[in-house]
Amino acid sequence: MTRVVITGMGWITPLGNNLDAVWKRMCNGESGIATIDRFDASSFPTKFAGQVRDFDWTQYVQDPSIHHSPAMNTQFALGAAKQAWDQSGLGTCDDLDFDRIGIYLGAGEGVLDFSAHSVINSHSWDPDESKVDSIAYSKLAAQQLDAWGEVEQEPNMSLWHLAKEYGLRGPAFNCLTACAASTQAIGEAASVLLKGNADVMFSGGTHTMLHAL
């Protein structure tokens, strides 16, 4: 029977951006919840949340230019994956079969450009017909929306960036099962390994829901 083991781990969280820092703060009973300062939340009924701080995703990749403009959830995934990759020692191996290294994530969608979509929806509405004018909508969308930003909203993009960064060509899956997604992804990745469909799997979860939407 195939034995599945965890060889590396990584964290990017409101409690810290590496295993040692997060574990220490957890053991000390510290909280990662604080006043929101990523945007102006003064008009919100809730003004506190868990924010990742002091994190620069470009420090966790070989060449930031190949990633264009990754969404924040993908930035977190790149940071955590780098820690896990380094801890596993796989980066020092010279006989890896990248066709047999895969990814199974529980990754949510990227941040929606709500302001742009609001402008497009409101300005393309035809009150006489009581419906959206599809031609006006298309023209406004082309003007208002960032093409890469829209692509980065898709939940599969975290997988794409990890595969791009490490040259992975093995199985690649994503599950969207709310708060259970990360745990499910780890179980599914273990199943992929047990079935012999891959030798190594990146697995875990990433999401950020802290924005002004």
GROMACS elastic network, one bead per residue, 0.5 to 0.9 nm:
[ bonds ]
;  ai    aj funct       b0    kb
    1   194     6  0.76796   500
    2   193     6  0.75787   500
    2   194     6  0.54936   500
    2   195     6  0.80164   500
    2   196     6  0.76922   500
    3   193     6  0.84501   500
    3   194     6  0.72078   500
    4   190     6  0.65069   500
    4   193     6  0.68737   500
    4   194     6  0.70013   500
    5   190     6  0.87227   500
    6     9     6  0.76821   500
    6    88     6  0.83461   500
    7    84     6  0.76705   500
    7    85     6  0.85609   500
    7    87     6  0.70666   500
    7    89     6  0.81635   500
    8    81     6  0.88417   500
    8    83     6  0.73916   500
    8    85     6  0.62160   500
    8    86     6  0.73153   500
    8    89     6  0.80726   500
    9    19     6  0.76798   500
    9    80     6  0.73287   500
    9    81     6  0.76229   500
    9    82     6  0.89628   500
    9    83     6  0.63677   500
    9    85     6  0.77234   500
    9    86     6  0.88765   500
    9    87     6  0.68247   500
    9    88     6  0.78521   500
   10    17     6  0.82595   500
   10    18     6  0.63249   500
   10    19     6  0.62482   500
   10    79     6  0.75475   500
   10    81     6  0.61656   500
   10    82     6  0.73381   500
   10    85     6  0.84350   500
   10    87     6  0.83907   500
   11    16     6  0.77011   500
   11    17     6  0.57733   500
   11    18     6  0.52893   500
   11    19     6  0.59717   500
   11    22     6  0.78728   500
   11    76     6  0.82130   500
   11    77     6  0.86467   500
   11    79     6  0.75591   500
   11    81     6  0.83282   500
   11    83     6  0.76354   500
   11    84     6  0.85532   500
   12    15     6  0.81534   500
   12    16     6  0.63514   500
   12    18     6  0.63799   500
   12    19     6  0.85665   500
   12    22     6  0.87935   500
   12    52     6  0.71315   500
   12    55     6  0.82084   500
   12    76     6  0.58082   500
   12    77     6  0.78504   500
   12    79     6  0.66194   500
   12    80     6  0.58004   500
   13    16     6  0.52844   500
   13    17     6  0.58153   500
   13    18     6  0.82184   500
   13    22     6  0.77028   500
   13    32     6  0.81519   500
   13    50     6  0.82331   500
   13    51     6  0.76051   500
   13    52     6  0.55001   500
   13    53     6  0.83141   500
   13    76     6  0.83041   500
   14    17     6  0.77521   500
   14    22     6  0.86145   500
   14    31     6  0.83818   500
   14    33     6  0.72754   500
   14    50     6  0.52961   500
   14    53     6  0.67126   500
   15    21     6  0.75266   500
   15    22     6  0.53245   500
   15    23     6  0.86407   500
   15    25     6  0.67574   500
   15    26     6  0.77861   500
   15    30     6  0.79533   500
   15    31     6  0.68383   500
   15    33     6  0.83824   500
   15    50     6  0.82107   500
   15    51     6  0.84947   500
   15    52     6  0.74849   500
   15    53     6  0.86996   500
   16    19     6  0.78842   500
   16    20     6  0.85976   500
   16    21     6  0.56036   500
   16    22     6  0.50003   500
   16    23     6  0.87844   500
   16    25     6  0.81251   500
   16    32     6  0.81554   500
   16    52     6  0.72442   500
   16    53     6  0.75805   500
   16    54     6  0.86489   500
   17    20     6  0.87169   500
   17    21     6  0.69490   500
   17    22     6  0.70220   500
   17    52     6  0.78296   500
   17    53     6  0.81927   500
   17    54     6  0.82097   500
   17    55     6  0.71242   500
   17    79     6  0.81752   500
   17    80     6  0.81272   500
   18    21     6  0.55978   500
   18    22     6  0.62280   500
   18    23     6  0.85608   500
   18    80     6  0.79333   500
   18    83     6  0.75998   500
   19    22     6  0.53406   500
   19    23     6  0.59532   500
   19    24     6  0.84600   500
   19    83     6  0.87084   500
   20    23     6  0.52596   500
   20    24     6  0.60741   500
   20    25     6  0.86250   500
   21    24     6  0.52858   500
   21    25     6  0.62687   500
   21    26     6  0.86229   500
   22    25     6  0.52366   500
   22    26     6  0.60831   500
   22    27     6  0.86010   500
   23    26     6  0.50746   500
   23    27     6  0.61252   500
   23    28     6  0.85672   500
   24    27     6  0.51997   500
   24    28     6  0.62386   500
   24    29     6  0.87485   500
   24    30     6  0.88311   500
   25    29     6  0.62701   500
   25    30     6  0.52574   500
   25    31     6  0.76949   500
   25    32     6  0.88828   500
   26    29     6  0.50790   500
   26    30     6  0.58420   500
   26    31     6  0.77216   500
   27    30     6  0.76617   500
   31    34     6  0.81151   500
   31    50     6  0.86369   500
   32    49     6  0.80825   500
   32    50     6  0.54525   500
   32    51     6  0.72530   500
   32    52     6  0.84635   500
   33    36     6  0.88086   500
   33    48     6  0.66126   500
   33    49     6  0.51302   500
   33    51     6  0.71654   500
   34    37     6  0.87764   500
   34    47     6  0.85211   500
   34    48     6  0.52662   500
   34    49     6  0.57003   500
   34    50     6  0.63206   500
   34    51     6  0.75589   500
   35    41     6  0.89469   500
   35    47     6  0.58819   500
   35    49     6  0.64350   500
   35    50     6  0.84400   500
   35    51     6  0.88811   500
   36    39     6  0.69389   500
   36    40     6  0.76573   500
   36    41     6  0.65827   500
   36    46     6  0.89996   500
   36    47     6  0.57341   500
   36    49     6  0.59880   500
   36    50     6  0.79987   500
   36    51     6  0.74141   500
   36   210     6  0.89202   500
   37    40     6  0.65880   500
   37    41     6  0.75279   500
   37    47     6  0.88922   500
   37    48     6  0.87124   500
   37    51     6  0.86431   500
   38    41     6  0.85043   500
   38    51     6  0.80055   500
   38   210     6  0.84560   500
   38   211     6  0.78807   500
   39   211     6  0.74199   500
   39   212     6  0.68686   500
   40    43     6  0.77347   500
   40    44     6  0.86558   500
   40   212     6  0.80119   500
   41    44     6  0.51920   500
   41    45     6  0.83682   500
   41    46     6  0.77518   500
   41    47     6  0.57163   500
   41    48     6  0.85331   500
   41   212     6  0.75845   500
   42    45     6  0.81126   500
   42    46     6  0.86411   500
   42    47     6  0.67540   500
   43    46     6  0.86364   500
   43    47     6  0.83869   500
   44    47     6  0.61486   500
   46    49     6  0.81514   500
   49   210     6  0.76777   500
   50   210     6  0.82047   500
   51   210     6  0.76097   500
   52    55     6  0.69086   500
   52    76     6  0.89236   500
   53    56     6  0.89581   500
   55    59     6  0.86852   500
   55    76     6  0.86284   500
   55    79     6  0.86630   500
   56    59     6  0.58953   500
   56    60     6  0.78107   500
   56    75     6  0.82851   500
   56    79     6  0.84764   500
   57    60     6  0.55010   500
   57    61     6  0.72446   500
   57    64     6  0.84815   500
   57    72     6  0.89967   500
   57    75     6  0.53991   500
   57    76     6  0.70962   500
   57    78     6  0.69009   500
   57    79     6  0.59678   500
   58    61     6  0.56604   500
   58    62     6  0.80651   500
   58    63     6  0.77975   500
   58    64     6  0.56375   500
   58    75     6  0.83509   500
   58    78     6  0.89294   500
   58    79     6  0.85993   500
   59    62     6  0.80222   500
   59    64     6  0.85238   500
   59    79     6  0.80739   500
   60    64     6  0.87828   500
   60    75     6  0.89583   500
   60    78     6  0.65468   500
   60    79     6  0.53479   500
   60    80     6  0.85271   500
   60    81     6  0.85634   500
   60    82     6  0.59461   500
   60    83     6  0.81965   500
   61    64     6  0.61333   500
   61    78     6  0.71903   500
   61    79     6  0.79200   500
   61    82     6  0.74345   500
   61   165     6  0.69837   500
   62   165     6  0.75147   500
   63    66     6  0.60762   500
   63    67     6  0.77996   500
   63   165     6  0.83114   500
   64    67     6  0.55594   500
   64    68     6  0.71236   500
   64    69     6  0.88029   500
   65    68     6  0.55507   500
   65    69     6  0.85292   500
   66   161     6  0.88472   500
   66   164     6  0.80102   500
   66   165     6  0.81796   500
   67    70     6  0.61856   500
   67   161     6  0.66099   500
   67   164     6  0.80527   500
   67   165     6  0.82022   500
   68   148     6  0.80341   500
   69   148     6  0.72537   500
   69   149     6  0.74722   500
   69   152     6  0.78862   500
   70    73     6  0.80118   500
   70    74     6  0.57787   500
   70    75     6  0.61282   500
   70   110     6  0.88764   500
   70   148     6  0.86759   500
   70   149     6  0.82141   500
   70   152     6  0.63427   500
   70   157     6  0.82502   500
   70   158     6  0.81514   500
   70   161     6  0.78556   500
   71    74     6  0.52634   500
   71    75     6  0.62953   500
   71    76     6  0.88948   500
   71   109     6  0.88337   500
   71   110     6  0.55721   500
   71   111     6  0.69175   500
   71   149     6  0.76376   500
   71   152     6  0.57128   500
   71   153     6  0.70275   500
   71   157     6  0.85157   500
   71   158     6  0.83272   500
   72    76     6  0.63907   500
   72    77     6  0.87033   500
   72   110     6  0.69423   500
   72   111     6  0.75938   500
   72   207     6  0.78762   500
   72   208     6  0.68650   500
   73    76     6  0.52146   500
   73    77     6  0.63826   500
   73    78     6  0.88451   500
   73   107     6  0.76773   500
   73   108     6  0.75543   500
   73   109     6  0.78317   500
   73   110     6  0.63532   500
   73   111     6  0.84082   500
   73   158     6  0.73739   500
   73   206     6  0.55048   500
   73   208     6  0.55215   500
   73   209     6  0.89424   500
   74    78     6  0.61817   500
   74    79     6  0.86128   500
   74   107     6  0.84539   500
   74   110     6  0.79372   500
   74   152     6  0.85119   500
   74   157     6  0.72382   500
   74   159     6  0.83166   500
   74   161     6  0.73162   500
   74   162     6  0.85154   500
   74   206     6  0.71156   500
   74   207     6  0.78852   500
   75    78     6  0.51968   500
   75    79     6  0.63469   500
   75    80     6  0.87931   500
   75   158     6  0.82063   500
   76    79     6  0.51362   500
   76    80     6  0.62279   500
   76    81     6  0.84750   500
   76   206     6  0.66298   500
   76   207     6  0.80163   500
   76   208     6  0.88898   500
   77    80     6  0.52411   500
   77    81     6  0.58833   500
   77    82     6  0.84724   500
   77   107     6  0.87893   500
   77   158     6  0.67401   500
   77   159     6  0.88041   500
   77   161     6  0.88070   500
   77   162     6  0.77415   500
   77   204     6  0.85984   500
   77   205     6  0.75261   500
   77   206     6  0.58990   500
   77   207     6  0.86285   500
   78    81     6  0.51449   500
   78    82     6  0.61295   500
   78    83     6  0.87791   500
   78   158     6  0.80428   500
   78   161     6  0.75935   500
   78   162     6  0.64914   500
   78   165     6  0.83211   500
   79    82     6  0.53647   500
   79    83     6  0.66054   500
   79    84     6  0.89201   500
   80    83     6  0.52640   500
   80    84     6  0.63366   500
   80    85     6  0.86531   500
   81    84     6  0.50527   500
   81    85     6  0.59541   500
   81    86     6  0.85075   500
   81   162     6  0.77148   500
   81   202     6  0.73323   500
   81   203     6  0.86767   500
   82    85     6  0.50528   500
   82    86     6  0.61073   500
   82    87     6  0.84855   500
   83    86     6  0.52855   500
   83    87     6  0.60785   500
   83    88     6  0.85541   500
   84    87     6  0.51214   500
   84    88     6  0.60514   500
   84    89     6  0.87479   500
   84   202     6  0.83933   500
   85    88     6  0.52600   500
   85    89     6  0.65473   500
   85    90     6  0.61538   500
   85    91     6  0.66509   500
   85   202     6  0.86164   500
   86    89     6  0.53475   500
   86    90     6  0.68510   500
   86    91     6  0.63688   500
   86    92     6  0.86743   500
   87    90     6  0.80521   500
   88    91     6  0.78738   500
   89    92     6  0.57275   500
   89    93     6  0.72556   500
   90    93     6  0.52619   500
   90    94     6  0.85927   500
   90    96     6  0.80293   500
   91    94     6  0.80680   500
   93    96     6  0.63667   500
   96    99     6  0.87934   500
   96   100     6  0.83300   500
   96   101     6  0.83411   500
   97   100     6  0.55613   500
   97   101     6  0.69483   500
   97   168     6  0.89241   500
   97   169     6  0.89467   500
   97   199     6  0.83778   500
   98   101     6  0.50642   500
   98   102     6  0.80280   500
   98   166     6  0.85473   500
   98   167     6  0.67345   500
   98   168     6  0.51505   500
   98   169     6  0.56090   500
   98   170     6  0.65719   500
   98   200     6  0.89400   500
   99   102     6  0.77895   500
   99   167     6  0.89763   500
   99   168     6  0.65431   500
   99   171     6  0.82554   500
   99   198     6  0.80559   500
  100   168     6  0.79221   500
  100   169     6  0.68729   500
  100   171     6  0.75251   500
  100   197     6  0.72486   500
  100   199     6  0.54535   500
  100   200     6  0.66604   500
  100   201     6  0.84791   500
  101   168     6  0.58184   500
  101   169     6  0.65406   500
  101   171     6  0.72194   500
  101   198     6  0.58266   500
  101   199     6  0.59620   500
  101   201     6  0.56387   500
  101   202     6  0.78354   500
  102   163     6  0.80391   500
  102   168     6  0.62816   500
  102   169     6  0.66289   500
  102   172     6  0.55614   500
  102   173     6  0.84472   500
  102   189     6  0.85230   500
  102   198     6  0.66229   500
  102   199     6  0.81602   500
  102   200     6  0.63219   500
  102   202     6  0.62581   500
  102   203     6  0.86914   500
  103   159     6  0.67338   500
  103   162     6  0.80892   500
  103   163     6  0.78788   500
  103   168     6  0.82714   500
  103   170     6  0.73871   500
  103   171     6  0.62180   500
  103   173     6  0.62882   500
  103   174     6  0.81567   500
  103   189     6  0.74267   500
  103   200     6  0.84491   500
  103   201     6  0.52047   500
  103   203     6  0.58780   500
  103   204     6  0.89253   500
  104   159     6  0.79314   500
  104   171     6  0.78017   500
  104   172     6  0.58164   500
  104   174     6  0.56315   500
  104   175     6  0.78538   500
  104   185     6  0.55260   500
  104   186     6  0.71441   500
  104   188     6  0.70841   500
  104   189     6  0.56111   500
  104   201     6  0.69527   500
  104   202     6  0.62896   500
  104   204     6  0.71388   500
  104   205     6  0.86783   500
  105   156     6  0.88557   500
  105   158     6  0.82554   500
  105   159     6  0.73127   500
  105   172     6  0.83124   500
  105   173     6  0.64666   500
  105   175     6  0.64367   500
  105   176     6  0.88722   500
  105   181     6  0.76637   500
  105   182     6  0.65948   500
  105   184     6  0.85923   500
  105   185     6  0.52366   500
  105   186     6  0.76044   500
  105   189     6  0.84462   500
  105   202     6  0.76992   500
  105   203     6  0.52922   500
  105   204     6  0.52111   500
  105   205     6  0.52717   500
  105   206     6  0.76619   500
  106   155     6  0.88423   500
  106   173     6  0.86417   500
  106   174     6  0.55285   500
  106   176     6  0.59558   500
  106   177     6  0.74716   500
  106   178     6  0.83907   500
  106   180     6  0.81671   500
  106   183     6  0.78523   500
  106   184     6  0.73207   500
  106   185     6  0.54798   500
  106   186     6  0.85213   500
  106   203     6  0.80479   500
  106   204     6  0.62110   500
  106   206     6  0.65505   500
  106   207     6  0.84140   500
  107   155     6  0.58334   500
  107   156     6  0.73701   500
  107   157     6  0.87870   500
  107   158     6  0.70192   500
  107   159     6  0.84778   500
  107   174     6  0.64437   500
  107   175     6  0.68725   500
  107   176     6  0.67135   500
  107   181     6  0.73592   500
  107   182     6  0.76519   500
  107   204     6  0.82187   500
  107   205     6  0.52413   500
  107   207     6  0.58248   500
  108   153     6  0.88334   500
  108   154     6  0.81305   500
  108   155     6  0.51748   500
  108   156     6  0.83683   500
  108   158     6  0.89424   500
  108   174     6  0.89342   500
  108   175     6  0.85067   500
  108   176     6  0.65647   500
  108   178     6  0.81379   500
  108   181     6  0.87735   500
  108   205     6  0.81808   500
  108   206     6  0.65867   500
  108   207     6  0.50408   500
  108   208     6  0.76505   500
  108   209     6  0.88776   500
  109   112     6  0.83869   500
  109   152     6  0.80692   500
  109   153     6  0.52795   500
  109   154     6  0.53404   500
  109   156     6  0.79746   500
  109   157     6  0.85336   500
  109   207     6  0.71132   500
  109   208     6  0.83392   500
  110   149     6  0.86002   500
  110   150     6  0.86336   500
  110   151     6  0.88906   500
  110   152     6  0.60295   500
  110   154     6  0.62662   500
  110   155     6  0.66018   500
  110   157     6  0.85759   500
  110   207     6  0.76116   500
  110   208     6  0.75532   500
  110   209     6  0.85727   500
  111   114     6  0.84776   500
  111   149     6  0.85752   500
  111   152     6  0.82487   500
  111   153     6  0.59631   500
  111   208     6  0.77684   500
  111   209     6  0.75374   500
  111   210     6  0.87486   500
  111   211     6  0.73896   500
  111   213     6  0.86439   500
  112   115     6  0.86549   500
  112   116     6  0.89963   500
  112   117     6  0.83604   500
  112   149     6  0.83399   500
  112   150     6  0.77569   500
  112   153     6  0.65085   500
  112   211     6  0.89664   500
  112   213     6  0.77238   500
  113   116     6  0.56481   500
  113   117     6  0.63844   500
  113   118     6  0.87196   500
  113   145     6  0.78567   500
  113   146     6  0.88894   500
  113   149     6  0.79403   500
  113   150     6  0.81017   500
  113   213     6  0.83260   500
  114   117     6  0.51350   500
  114   118     6  0.59817   500
  114   119     6  0.86441   500
  114   212     6  0.84639   500
  114   213     6  0.61480   500
  115   118     6  0.51393   500
  115   119     6  0.63675   500
  115   120     6  0.87555   500
  115   213     6  0.83817   500
  116   119     6  0.52098   500
  116   120     6  0.62588   500
  116   121     6  0.86606   500
  116   141     6  0.81681   500
  116   144     6  0.58416   500
  116   145     6  0.64391   500
  117   120     6  0.50427   500
  117   121     6  0.60267   500
  117   122     6  0.84798   500
  117   141     6  0.78746   500
  117   144     6  0.80332   500
  117   145     6  0.78502   500
  118   121     6  0.52252   500
  118   122     6  0.60370   500
  118   123     6  0.84025   500
  119   122     6  0.53469   500
  119   123     6  0.59425   500
  119   124     6  0.83590   500
  119   140     6  0.83758   500
  119   144     6  0.82209   500
  120   123     6  0.53934   500
  120   124     6  0.59665   500
  120   125     6  0.85513   500
  120   136     6  0.84983   500
  120   137     6  0.61441   500
  120   138     6  0.87026   500
  120   140     6  0.57221   500
  120   141     6  0.62788   500
  120   144     6  0.74720   500
  121   124     6  0.54377   500
  121   125     6  0.62763   500
  121   132     6  0.74543   500
  121   137     6  0.70761   500
  121   140     6  0.89420   500
  122   125     6  0.55799   500
  122   132     6  0.87747   500
  123   126     6  0.83498   500
  123   132     6  0.89302   500
  123   136     6  0.79788   500
  123   137     6  0.78331   500
  123   140     6  0.81375   500
  124   131     6  0.86821   500
  124   132     6  0.56226   500
  124   133     6  0.54115   500
  124   134     6  0.74476   500
  124   135     6  0.82647   500
  124   136     6  0.53001   500
  124   137     6  0.50986   500
  124   138     6  0.87903   500
  124   140     6  0.77045   500
  125   129     6  0.86337   500
  125   130     6  0.73446   500
  125   131     6  0.59260   500
  125   133     6  0.59240   500
  125   134     6  0.89122   500
  125   136     6  0.84618   500
  125   137     6  0.81989   500
  126   129     6  0.55099   500
  126   130     6  0.56877   500
  126   131     6  0.54748   500
  126   132     6  0.56105   500
  126   133     6  0.58824   500
  127   131     6  0.68426   500
  127   132     6  0.84575   500
  128   131     6  0.80922   500
  129   132     6  0.81395   500
  129   133     6  0.86404   500
  131   134     6  0.88386   500
  132   135     6  0.87833   500
  132   136     6  0.81498   500
  132   137     6  0.71794   500
  133   136     6  0.53849   500
  133   137     6  0.60270   500
  133   138     6  0.86618   500
  134   138     6  0.60966   500
  134   139     6  0.86607   500
  135   138     6  0.51827   500
  135   139     6  0.63270   500
  135   140     6  0.86685   500
  136   139     6  0.51966   500
  136   140     6  0.61206   500
  136   141     6  0.84471   500
  137   140     6  0.52283   500
  137   141     6  0.59601   500
  137   142     6  0.85945   500
  138   141     6  0.50827   500
  138   142     6  0.62352   500
  138   143     6  0.87380   500
  139   142     6  0.52721   500
  139   143     6  0.64774   500
  139   144     6  0.87716   500
  140   143     6  0.50474   500
  140   144     6  0.59040   500
  140   145     6  0.81406   500
  141   144     6  0.51786   500
  141   145     6  0.54552   500
  141   146     6  0.87827   500
  142   145     6  0.60026   500
  142   146     6  0.80682   500
  142   147     6  0.83221   500
  143   146     6  0.83104   500
  145   148     6  0.88052   500
  145   149     6  0.75178   500
  145   150     6  0.72337   500
  146   149     6  0.50673   500
  146   150     6  0.62932   500
  146   151     6  0.87769   500
  147   150     6  0.53017   500
  147   151     6  0.64290   500
  147   152     6  0.87248   500
  148   152     6  0.60173   500
  148   153     6  0.86529   500
  149   152     6  0.50744   500
  149   153     6  0.64472   500
  150   153     6  0.52825   500
  150   154     6  0.74039   500
  151   154     6  0.57629   500
  151   157     6  0.76071   500
  152   155     6  0.77027   500
  152   156     6  0.85092   500
  152   157     6  0.59168   500
  152   158     6  0.83259   500
  153   156     6  0.86639   500
  153   157     6  0.75744   500
  154   157     6  0.58326   500
  154   158     6  0.85861   500
  155   158     6  0.67199   500
  155   159     6  0.83260   500
  155   174     6  0.76360   500
  155   175     6  0.89233   500
  155   176     6  0.83354   500
  156   159     6  0.55771   500
  156   160     6  0.66923   500
  156   173     6  0.79861   500
  156   174     6  0.64512   500
  157   161     6  0.62608   500
  157   162     6  0.86494   500
  158   161     6  0.52600   500
  158   162     6  0.63141   500
  158   163     6  0.86216   500
  158   206     6  0.82311   500
  159   162     6  0.52018   500
  159   163     6  0.60596   500
  159   164     6  0.84530   500
  159   172     6  0.68625   500
  159   173     6  0.76484   500
  159   174     6  0.76341   500
  160   163     6  0.51539   500
  160   164     6  0.60276   500
  160   165     6  0.85690   500
  160   172     6  0.86936   500
  161   165     6  0.60335   500
  161   166     6  0.86552   500
  162   165     6  0.50891   500
  162   166     6  0.62117   500
  162   167     6  0.80302   500
  162   168     6  0.76582   500
  162   202     6  0.87835   500
  163   166     6  0.54675   500
  163   167     6  0.53318   500
  163   169     6  0.69551   500
  163   170     6  0.87910   500
  163   172     6  0.85123   500
  164   167     6  0.52712   500
  164   168     6  0.69158   500
  165   168     6  0.79758   500
  168   171     6  0.86995   500
  168   172     6  0.89799   500
  169   172     6  0.81285   500
  170   197     6  0.84101   500
  170   198     6  0.67470   500
  170   200     6  0.87850   500
  170   201     6  0.85087   500
  171   192     6  0.83291   500
  171   197     6  0.77042   500
  171   198     6  0.72273   500
  171   201     6  0.84160   500
  173   185     6  0.85054   500
  173   189     6  0.89215   500
  174   181     6  0.87327   500
  174   185     6  0.73868   500
  175   178     6  0.88537   500
  175   181     6  0.60924   500
  175   182     6  0.83411   500
  175   184     6  0.77106   500
  175   185     6  0.66733   500
  176   179     6  0.88208   500
  176   180     6  0.84716   500
  176   181     6  0.58347   500
  177   180     6  0.56169   500
  177   182     6  0.85088   500
  177   184     6  0.79769   500
  178   181     6  0.55867   500
  178   182     6  0.87233   500
  179   182     6  0.73805   500
  179   183     6  0.84758   500
  180   183     6  0.55693   500
  180   184     6  0.60202   500
  180   185     6  0.85585   500
  181   184     6  0.50801   500
  181   185     6  0.59698   500
  181   186     6  0.86815   500
  181   204     6  0.82496   500
  181   205     6  0.67565   500
  182   185     6  0.50704   500
  182   186     6  0.63794   500
  182   187     6  0.87799   500
  182   203     6  0.78389   500
  182   206     6  0.76781   500
  183   186     6  0.52680   500
  183   187     6  0.63959   500
  183   188     6  0.86665   500
  183   204     6  0.70934   500
  183   205     6  0.79542   500
  184   187     6  0.50975   500
  184   188     6  0.60466   500
  184   189     6  0.84988   500
  184   204     6  0.85918   500
  185   188     6  0.50068   500
  185   189     6  0.59923   500
  185   190     6  0.85315   500
  185   203     6  0.62103   500
  185   204     6  0.60384   500
  185   205     6  0.73694   500
  186   189     6  0.50723   500
  186   190     6  0.62299   500
  186   191     6  0.86659   500
  186   202     6  0.86593   500
  186   203     6  0.54142   500
  186   204     6  0.58386   500
  186   205     6  0.86584   500
  187   190     6  0.51162   500
  187   191     6  0.63223   500
  187   192     6  0.88252   500
  187   203     6  0.88884   500
  188   192     6  0.63343   500
  188   193     6  0.87763   500
  188   203     6  0.87763   500
  189   192     6  0.50499   500
  189   193     6  0.64124   500
  189   194     6  0.86723   500
  189   200     6  0.89428   500
  189   201     6  0.62203   500
  189   202     6  0.77750   500
  189   203     6  0.63976   500
  190   193     6  0.51172   500
  190   194     6  0.61036   500
  190   195     6  0.86276   500
  190   201     6  0.79938   500
  190   203     6  0.89453   500
  191   195     6  0.61211   500
  191   196     6  0.86193   500
  191   197     6  0.88702   500
  192   195     6  0.53209   500
  192   196     6  0.64933   500
  192   197     6  0.54991   500
  192   198     6  0.63668   500
  192   199     6  0.88034   500
  192   201     6  0.82153   500
  193   196     6  0.51057   500
  193   197     6  0.58991   500
  193   198     6  0.53375   500
  193   199     6  0.61664   500
  193   200     6  0.71665   500
  193   201     6  0.74968   500
  194   197     6  0.76881   500
  194   198     6  0.85032   500
  195   198     6  0.80280   500
  196   199     6  0.70458   500
  198   201     6  0.70578   500
  208   211     6  0.80999   500
  210   213     6  0.84429   500
